[in-house]
Amino acid sequence: MSRTKYWRACNDALRQEMTRDPSVIVLGEDVAGAAGRADEGFIDAWGGPFGITRGLIQEFGPERVRDTPISEAGFLGLAAGLAADGYRPWVDIMFTELMPVAWDQLTNRIARAHYLSAGQLRMPVTVKTFGECYSAVCHFPGLVCVAPSDAYTAKGLTAAAIRSDDPVVIFDSLKLLRSQTEVPGEDYVLELGKARVVRGGTDVTLLGIGATTALCLQAAAELEDAGISAEVVDLLTLAPWDVPAVTESVRKTGRLVVADFDHPSCGLAAEICARITTTAWDRLAAAPAAVTPPPVPAMSMDASAAMAAMYLPNPAGVVAAATKVASTGPGR
């Protein structure tokens, strides 16, 4: 175990999976860094936009680490063809705002291939993107969506995604890129579809999604000082999400607050609150609450630090929501 930055954990997972399985291929803009221009002194000039593919081209060569044109639809379609032919492509789409450019390939080709082929085709495609606009992708059956919350989960979920025979979309957060936590040096896999409890509690469940898990942990510490015991659940897999685990926690605490960086309308937080209202209705002491950005056409990457501080959920907002629901219901 050693303290490892988030981007390095992703890089380590890619390297380990490429070493383990020669069918793993990396595709994306600048992932190789001027491949084919070694004679001009350009080798691994970028390592991807955020360093996640750093050093891979030297180790595995330009046949397995391939820079692509600026055409998300083109190289995601290429990934679908490679997957159908037995490869396991890992594809870098820089930001979630660029996903709609490849919508047809992702939702009509990759997500549905196994079903439409009556099980004859597998689509072991891993798509990695930065951003929190994940609810739209979670809407489509056939896609597994995950959001790591730290370096440890980033490495384990990346390995699991690459090994999966189903297409997996990994939503990384720029807020976590330089964060550090203890990560094993050996390879390991975290099971897709499973949430984890990262802090026990009895009065309210705080549900974190990706980077908001850290907000929930900070909020739980503040709530403890106020005499409120908060359990923190780290969702990890967004689709299909772990309904039994979240339900079990809420049935214990009787209250739920979901912290989500995605848009609120038709968002994942709304979906979770609605589902828990049915699966834990007889144990709910208060209506579930969601802490989300306001419904405005912006994401955190668009804003200045001052604007992002107003726009994005923060620990104080989670504390306020949890305090309100904890003061509601029997015995309060």
Secondary structure, DSSP 8 states (H G I E B T S, - for coil): -EEEEHHHHHHHHHHHHHHH-TTEEEEETTSSSSTT-GGGT-SSSSSSTTSTTTTHHHHH-TTTEEE--S-HHHHHHHHHHHHHTT-EEEEEEEEGGGGGGGHIIIIIIITTHHHHTTT------EEEEESS--HHHHTSTT-EEE---SHHHHHHHHHHHHH-SS-EEEEE-GGGTT-EEEE-SS-----TT--EEEE--SSEEEEE-TTHHHHHHHHHHHHHHTT--EEEEE--EEET--HHHHHHHHHHHS-EEEE--S-STT-HHHHHHHHHHHHSGGG-SS--EEE---SSS--GGGS-HHHHHHHS--HHHHHHHHHHHHTSSTT-
